[in-house]
Structures are given as C-alpha cells and as structure tokens.
Amino acid sequence: MTLNIKAYVGGSFHKAADFENGKTEILTIAGAAVEDFEEGDGTKKKVCLSFHETPKKLVINNERADQLIGIFADSDAENWEGHVVELYQGQTKFAGKPVGCVAIRKPQAPADTPNDDVPWTAAG
C-alpha cells in the first residue's frame, strides 16, 4: 500500500483543480450523507458522496445529481453505494463564463474488457 499525501491535503472536498490536464479518478461510492454548509445567508444542507479510495468527498449539486441519476437510473442516493464512478474535469458556466467543474460519468471500459464484465453494472 502507498500513502499518497496529496489525497490528505488541500481540503476535504474534490474540486476542479484536482482533475487538471486530463486527470481522472475511478472511485467506489461508500455512501451518501447530508452535511451542513455555512453560506452567506445561513446554513444549507447538501448531499455529499464519500468514497472508499479517498477521504475527499464530493458535494452533489443539481448538475451532478442529474449525471448520477442518468448513470444509475435511480434518484435514491442510498442505492448508489458500491457503484463505481469516474470523476473528471468538466465545464459549466459561472456568471455567464465557462469554468472548470468536477463532473461524473460511468467509467469507460478498457478496450479488451467485454461489456458483461464492466464494474459499474453490479452494486457492492
């Protein structure tokens, strides 16, 4: 086992900068939980995913929720545990301008892997 120090510094949540230069991460969902976030107008509750492979979590916004529902065909985040996803740097708009964001997709099967053995088809 290796101890990648970068996984433990730089914040508790995945951000777009984690996926620069085409970097991606294939992660297994450990669970979903509601967490409180302090924002200018008070406390907001947001769903966050945790993963087995990293201590960093991922805040689920509307766009990511749509991506996950599209992948799993299920809007109940409790049913996502054990499924595998790939995080990468996508694009969104902020104040009308394109900016990087963390996006989610179904992992791409290696060319030599038959489709019936793809890891995202079975829950943990």
C-alpha positions in Angstrom: 0.0 0.0 0.0 1.2 3.5 -0.8 0.4 6.7 1.2 -0.3 9.4 -1.3 0.0 12.6 0.8 -1.9 14.6 -1.9 -5.0 12.7 -1.0 -4.9 14.2 2.5 -4.1 17.8 1.9 -5.8 20.6 0.1 -9.3 20.4 1.5 -11.9 17.8 2.3 -13.8 18.0 -1.0 -13.0 17.3 -4.6 -12.6 20.4 -6.8 -12.0 21.0 -10.5 -8.3 21.7 -9.9 -7.9 18.0 -8.8 -8.6 16.9 -12.3 -6.4 19.3 -14.4 -4.5 18.0 -17.5 -7.0 15.2 -18.2 -6.6 13.5 -14.8 -9.5 11.3 -13.8 -10.3 9.1 -10.8 -12.3 5.9 -10.7 -13.9 5.7 -7.3 -16.3 3.4 -5.5 -19.1 5.1 -3.7 -19.0 4.4 0.0 -22.2 6.3 0.9 -24.2 9.5 0.8 -24.9 11.8 3.7 -26.4 15.2 4.2 -24.0 17.8 5.5 -24.4 21.4 6.7 -22.6 24.2 4.9 -22.3 27.7 6.0 -23.2 30.1 3.3 -23.7 33.9 3.3 -27.5 33.6 4.0 -27.2 30.9 6.6 -26.7 27.1 6.8 -27.6 24.9 3.8 -27.9 21.2 3.7 -26.3 19.4 0.8 -25.8 15.7 -0.1 -22.2 14.6 -0.2 -20.8 11.4 -1.5 -17.9 9.6 0.2 -15.6 7.1 -1.5 -13.7 4.0 -0.4 -10.5 5.1 -2.2 -10.1 8.6 -0.8 -11.0 10.7 2.2 -12.2 13.5 -0.1 -15.9 13.9 -0.5 -18.0 15.3 -3.4 -20.8 17.8 -2.9 -23.8 16.9 -5.1 -25.2 19.9 -6.9 -28.1 19.8 -9.4 -25.8 19.1 -12.4 -24.0 16.2 -10.6 -27.4 14.8 -9.4 -28.6 14.7 -12.9 -25.4 13.0 -14.0 -25.7 10.3 -11.3 -29.4 9.7 -11.9 -28.6 9.3 -15.6 -25.8 6.7 -14.8 -27.8 4.7 -12.2 -31.4 5.3 -13.3 -32.2 5.8 -9.6 -32.7 9.1 -7.7 -32.2 7.5 -4.3 -28.6 8.2 -3.3 -28.7 5.4 -0.7 -28.8 2.9 -3.6 -25.6 4.3 -5.1 -23.3 2.7 -2.5 -20.9 0.2 -4.0 -21.2 1.6 -7.6 -18.2 2.8 -9.4 -17.9 6.3 -11.0 -15.3 8.3 -12.8 -14.6 11.9 -11.7 -13.1 14.3 -14.3 -12.9 18.0 -15.0 -15.9 19.1 -17.0 -17.2 22.6 -17.9 -20.0 24.7 -16.5 -20.9 28.3 -16.6 -20.5 30.7 -13.7 -21.6 34.3 -14.1 -22.0 33.6 -17.8 -18.4 32.4 -18.3 -17.2 28.8 -18.8 -15.3 27.4 -15.8 -14.0 24.0 -14.8 -16.0 21.8 -12.5 -15.9 18.2 -11.2 -18.1 16.1 -13.5 -19.1 12.4 -13.1 -19.5 9.7 -15.7 -19.7 5.9 -15.9 -16.1 4.6 -16.2 -15.1 3.7 -19.7 -14.5 0.0 -20.2 -11.0 -0.9 -21.3 -10.9 -2.0 -25.0 -10.1 -5.6 -24.0 -12.9 -5.8 -21.4 -16.1 -7.5 -22.5 -19.2 -5.4 -21.8 -20.7 -8.0 -19.5 -17.8 -7.6 -17.0 -17.9 -3.8 -16.7 -17.6 -3.0 -13.0 -20.4 -0.4 -12.8 -23.1 -2.9 -13.7 -23.0 -4.6 -10.2 -23.6 -2.9 -6.9 -21.3 -3.7 -4.0 
